[in-house]
Amino acid sequence: MDNRTALTFKMTAYAIMENYKHGMFAVFLLLYLISVILNSLLISIIHQNKELHQPMNVFTCMLSLNEIYGTTAMLPAIMAVLMSETHEVTAKWCMAQVYFLHTYGCEEFCVLALMGYDRYVAICYPLHYHSIMSNSKMCKLIALVILYPLIVFGCFYSLTLQLDFCGRVIPKLYCVNMELVKNSCSNPQYISIVGLVLILLLVAPQFVMIVFSYAQISRVCRKLPKESQVNALKTCIPHLLSLINYTIGALFEIIQTRFKMNHVASELRILLSLYFVIIPSITNPVLYGLGTQIQNILMKKWNQIN
């Protein structure tokens, strides 16, 4: 096997930004700081106020923690490579980033599915909500959502870690598993096939849960009075927007990784490849921070300051 301490990959996408790399560094740094500050602020508000210690808000904290995890796996590395002279990364660094970014993506969809289930229970079984979503069950669901992607992707990723690499070029700003496979000496097709099965394992159950949850919510809401329908919609809108937002970014990244996108401008490909991490990490804390309970607490604190 190659000496991976010395092995490096050339990240060719950075060549496009070479003439204005200092400006792009400032943009990436600003985006990273905004993401970390917004998500940390939301976590802090929920943690400090006991009336917010409900499953829905605990899951919101999980989402924010995952946003920090994802942006930290991506943006500091991008800034470091951007300012380097060679735009090269070591194989070990690349492999670590692959694991972090892929598990971020899997965790994001799992948490969103869990939040959809929580909305289903809250709207369809309001009188039994606290007995169904007990602390014990909440802890089990959190453990499942955290461990399932880490273990499932870890098992699949072990196949990539066994490969020898003959290629040295990755045409992206960050490392992804399929680019490592393309750089392998053998370029085994079985990893691509197993990867498609993995996508089903990490997407299909969550997708079914979300569709089922909203189908039941829709059925119940049709029987509710107008005011109750509006209240139910208010609790679902942030989740639906988060789900749509992340799905758009994730789909583009999957399509770009699996298929040739030479007909799309390089600048646009780079921009959209960052979408699935950067945009949700900034919009989600804003969406959930505008929720009724959290908004009321923010208004109280603002009034106390003034």
N, C-alpha and C positions, 0 to 999 in steps of 0.2 A: 504493500500500500504506500501511496505517496507520503512524503514527509509533510504533514499538514501544517507544521509550524512555519515552514518556509513558503508553502503554496499560497498564491494570491490570485484574486480575480479582478479584472479590469472592469470598472463600472462605466460603460461608455455613454450613458445618458447624461453624465455631467458635462460632457464636451459642449452641449448646447448652451449651458449657463456660464461658460468660462469667462465671457466678456463682462458679465454683470454678477459675478459670484458674490461680491461683497453685499450688494443690494439684496440678493436672494438669501444670503446668510441672515441678514437682519429680518427679512420676512419670516423665515422659518423659526428664528428665535422668538419673534413676537407671537407667532401662532402657538408655539410650544408654551410660552409663559401664560398666554390667555387661557389655553386649555387646562393647564395645571391649576391656575388660580381659580377659574370658574368651578371646576370639579371639586377642588379642595374646599372652596367656600360652601358649596352645596352639602358636602359631607359634614362639614363643621356645623352648619345650621341644624341639620337633622340630628347629629350626635348630641348637641347641646340642649335640645328641646325635647323633653320626655313625651310631650303630646304627639310628636312625630315618630315615635318608636313603634310604628305599625309595619306589617309585612310589606305593603306597597312602597313605603319610604326606605325600608331596609334594602329592598331590591333596587331601588333607585341609587342607593349608595354603592351597591355592587356594580351597577352600570358605570357610575362615575369612577370607581376604582379601576375598572377595566379600561376606561378611556385613558386614564393616566398611564396605565400599563402599556397600552398600544402606542400612544404618542411618544413615550419614553423609549420604546423599542425602535421607533422609526426616526424621529426628528433629530435627536442628538447625533446619531450615527450619520444621517444625511449631512448635517452641518460639518461634522469632522471630515468626511470624505470630500465635501465640496471645497473646503479650504486646503486640502492636501494638493501636492503638486502632481502626483501620479494618478489620483482617483482610483487607487487600488485598496482592496480589503483582504485581510487574511482569511483563509478557508475556515478557521475556527470561529472567527467573528461572524462570518457569513452564515455558518451553520447555526450559531446561537440566535442570530437575528431571524432566521427562517422559523425556528421553533417559537420564538416570542411572538412574531407577527401572525403566524397561523393559529396559534392558540388564542391570541387576542380575538381574531375573527370568529373562531368557533365559540368562544365564551360570550361574545357579544350577542350572537343569535340565540344562544341558550338562555341568557338572561332575559332577552326580549320575549322569548317563548314563556318563560316563568312569569313575567309580568302580565302577559296576556292571560295566563291561567288565573292569576290573582284577580284580575279584573272580572273574569268570568264568575269566580266564586262570590266576589263582592256584590255584583249586580244580580246574579241569578239566585243566590242564596244569602241575602243580607242578614237574615235572622240567625243563620248558622255559621256566619263568616268566621267568627273568632274560635269556634270549636273546630271547624275544618282547617283553618290556617292557624293552628296552635303553635306555640313556640317550638315544641318538639318537631312538628311536621315542617315548620319553616327552616329549622336547622338542617333537617335531612334533605330538603329540597336544595338548599344552598350548597351543601356538601356534594350533592349529585351534579349540580350545574357547574361547580368548580372542577371536580375530579374527572367527570366524563370526557370533556374535550382534551384535557391534559393526557389522560391515559390512552384514549383512542388515537389521537394524532401521534402521540409518542410511539405507539406500536407501529404505525405506518411509517413514521419518520426513521425508524431504525433500519428500514430497507435502504433509504438514501444514504445513511451514515456508513453503510458497508461498501459504497461505490468507490472506485478509483476515478480520478478526474484528469482528463487529457485536455479539455478545453479550458480557456482562461478568461472568457468574455461573458459578462452579464449586461444586457442592454437595458438596465433599469437603474433607478436611484437606490434601490434596496434589494436584498436577496429574497428570493422565493424558491420554494421547493422544486418546481418544474424547471427553473433555470439551472439549478444544480444538476438535475437529471440530464438535461440537454448537454451539459458539459462533461458528463461521465464518459469514460472510454468505450463503454458498451452501449450506452443509451438504451437500457432495457425497457421494452414496451410494457412489461408486466407492472412496473411501478405506475405508469400512466393509467392502466386499467384499474389497479387497486386504488389509485387516487380518486377515480370516478366513483367507485364503491364507497370510499371514505366520505365523499361529499354527500352521498345519500344518507350515510349513517349520521352525519353531523348536521344535516339539513332536514331530511324527511320527517323524523319524529317531531322536531320543533315546528315545522310547517304545518303538520297535521294538528298539533296542539293549538296553534294560533287560529287556524281556520275553524276548528271545532269550537274554540272559545268564542269567537266573534259570531259564529252562526247561532250559538245559544244565546249570546247577548242580544243579537238582533231579534230572535224569536221572543224573548222575554220583554224587550223594550216596546214591541208593538202592542203589548197588553197594558203598558203603564200609561198613566196620565201624562199630559204634555210636559209639565214641570219636571217630573221624574225622568222623562226621556232626555231633557236638556241636561240635567245633572249627570246622568249616566254618560252622555256624550262628552261632557267636559272632562270626565275622568279618563275617557278612552282616547281623546284627541292627541295628547302628548305621546302616548304609546304608539298610536298609528303613524304619526309623523316620524317618530324615531325609527320605526320599522321600515317605512317606505324609504326614508333617507339612507339608512344603512344598506338596504337591499339593492338600491341603485348603484352605490359604490362597489359593493361586493360582486354584483353581477358583471360590472365592467371589468373588474380585476380578474375574475375567473375567465371571462371571454378573451381578454387580452393575453392571459397566460397560456391559454389552450389553443388559440387560433392566431394566425398572422394578421396583423393590423397595420400593414405597411401603407394602406390607402388613407389612414388617419394621420394627420400632421403630428410630428414628434412632440411638439410643445403641448398639444392637446392630450396626447397619450400620457405624458408625464403628469400633467395637471390632474387628469381623471384617475390615474393610478394612486394618487395621494388621497383621493376623496374618501375612501372607505375608513380611513383612520382620522384624518384631520377634521373634516366637516362634522361628523357625529360627535366628536369630542368637544366641539364648541357649541353646537346647537342643542345637544341633549341637556346639559345643565341649565341652559336658558329655558327650554321647554318645560322642564320639571320644576324649575325655580319659580315659574309663573303659576304653578298649581295653587289652588285656593288656600290650602293650609299653610304652605310655605310662604306664599305671598302675604298672607295675613300676619305672619310672624315677622317677615321683613318690614312690613309697614309699621308694626309696633315698635321695632328696634329703631327705625328711622324717626318715628315720632319722639322716642325717648331721647335720641341724640339732639333733636331740635327743640 
